[in-house]
Every structure is written in C-alpha cells, then in structure tokens.
Amino acid sequence: MELILWRHAEAEPAPPDGDDSARALTSKGQRHAARVGAWLNRVLPADCRILTSPAKRCTQTVKALGRRYEVAEALGTESDAEAIIQACGWPGHRQPVLVVGHQPLLGQVASSVLCGRKQDWRIRKAGVFWIEHKGADGIPYIRLVAGPDLIGKLR
C-alpha cells in the first residue's frame, strides 16, 4: 500500500470569530497547491483514493489536483493519528491513498506508521510525505519527502 500525506498549502490567519475550519488559502498557498497538485496528478496511480479534511484550506488544496476526492471527517483538525490511519486502511488496503490534512496530525501519522510511535514530525505547508509498504518483511519505507519548492523542480 502507498500512503501519500499532503499537508494543505499556506492559509490565511484564523478569523476573529475563531472558526479555524473556514481559513482559506493565501495567494501563495494557491500557487503552491497548483504546483504540487499538477505534479501529483502526473505521478499518482490512477486508482489512488483521495481523502481530505473538511477544512476549507484542505478542500481548496485538493481541488488543485483535479481529481475526484472524498471529504472525510476523520481527517479534521480535531482528529488524531489513529483515526486517520484507520480511515486510510493502512497498511492492508489494496489501493494507494492520498490524504490532505493538517499538522501536527500528518507528522504523527508518518511517525506512527514508520516507527510505531506517535511523534510530532513536521511536514511543510503544501509538502508531501510518501510512504510505501510492500514486501514480505512488513516494513514500510519512505519513498519521498518534498516541499513545494523542490516539487516544482521534479519532472
């Protein structure tokens, strides 16, 4: 199984009313989402499932991919790493999955599946952390970790 974690792109500060889920992407965030989304669209497997947090900044980020996606409450800001891992079907699901979500949750998902222990690993805004789990040894490995600046240089 492949687990691709994509952190939402840069978003506006929280509004005065405190509704964190309503934060929209900045113009820089829109550019980064478009850059990473175009690259992901080229390299993701055709059968990749795409799940996103319901937060506005995540749905705006995933729309840059140009593929069908599913909004999953389990990926929201109030979730936890275990709920996200379960929603993905890690490690046994047959299809790869792309998750668009938040920090520190995505970093905790990455550390949990790679080390068996939840840690606060950082993933840059609009960054991708690609994990693959293949083979009889049952040990996942890191396929790619990149931010939007490096992804713009990948072909």
N, C-alpha and C positions, 0 to 999 in steps of 0.2 A: 504494500500500500504506500502511496505517496501522500504526505500531509504538507500542504503549502500554506504557510501563515503569512498573510499580507496585512500589515498594520495600515490603518487609514492614513490618508495624507493630512498635511497640516490643516488645522481647523481654527476658526475664529475663537476668541476667548469666550468663556461661559457668559451668557447674558445675565443681566441684573436679577432676573426672576429665578435664576439658578437651574433652569431646565437644560442640563448638560446634554441630553439627547437631541436637542434642537440645534446644536452647533453645526454650522455649515463650513465647507471648505473655503480657505482663502484662495486668492488667485494663484499663489504659489502652489498651494495644495492641489488645485485643479490641474495645473501643468504637470506636477509630479504624478498625479493619478493617471493622467493621459499617457505619460511616458511609460510608466510601469504597466499600465493596462494594455497598451499596444504590444509591449514585449511579452507579457504573459499570454496574451491571445495567440501569439505565434508559437509559444513553446509548451503550453499546457496540452495534455492529452485531450482528445476530442470528447471522451466520456467523463471528463472531470466534473464532479459535483461542486457547486459553488454555494457556499453558505455565508451569510453576512449578519452582522449585528443590526438590530433595528435602528440604531442611532443614525441621524441624518448624514453625518460625516462619513459613515461607513457605506451607506447606500449610494452616496454620491461617488465615493471612491470606486465601488464595484461597477457602477454604471459605465465607467471609463473602459472597462474590459470589453463591453459589447456582447456579452453572453447572458443567457438566462441564469438567474440566481434565485435562491430561496432565502427569505428573511427568517432567521432562527432566534427565538427569544433566548435560547441557551447561550447565545454569544453576546448578550447585552452587557452593559457596564457593571451591572450588579451580579454577574455570574461568577463562576470560579473555574479554575483549570480543569477540574474533574468533569464538570458538566459539559465543557467544550469538547474534551476528549471523547466523552460518551456520544455527544451529538455527531461527531465525525465518524464514529465506528472504528476508531483506532484500536488495535492495529489490524483487525481482521477483515475490514470491508474490502470488497473486490475492486471498487472504483477509487481513483485518487480523489482527494477533496481539497479545495481551496477555501480557506477561512479568512474572512475580512473582519478584523476586530480591533481590540484595544490593548494598550499597555496598562498595567503590568501583566494582564491576563495571557497575552500571546507568548511573552517570555516565560511565564510559568508553565504554559503548555509545552513549549520546546524543551525546557529543562526536565519536566516530568517524563516525557516520552524518551528522552535521550539518556537521562541519568537516574530516573526512578525517584527523583526527589524534586519537589517544587522549590524553585529559586527565582529571584527577580532578575532574570536576564533581560537586557534591553534590546529592543528592536526599533530601529529608526523609523520616523514617520515616513510612510509610503514604502518602507523596506519589506523585503521578502526573506523568509526563512523556510527553506525547502528541505524536508526530511523524507527519507525513503526507508522502507522496511521490506527487505527481500531476503530470501535465503533461509536455509535450514537453521542457521545459528540464532535466529531471532533477535539479532542486534541491529537496531536502526542506525543509520548514518546520515550525516549532513551532506546534502547534495549541493546546496548553495545558500549563502547568506550575502545579501547585497542591498544597498540603499539605492534611491532613485538616481543619484549621480553616477554610480557605476553601471546600473542597468541601462542608462542612456548610451553607454559605450559598448554594450554587449550586442552581438549580432546573432 
